[in-house]
Amino acid sequence: MDHFYHVLCCKNFANYVIQIKN
């Protein structure tokens, strides 16, 4: 469960960075 949350967090962070870039 903890690992799943970590992956979800990283995905969210990636989306955040992509939005900033655009």
Secondary structure, 3 states (H helix, E strand, C coil): CHHHHHHHHHHHHHHHHHHHHC
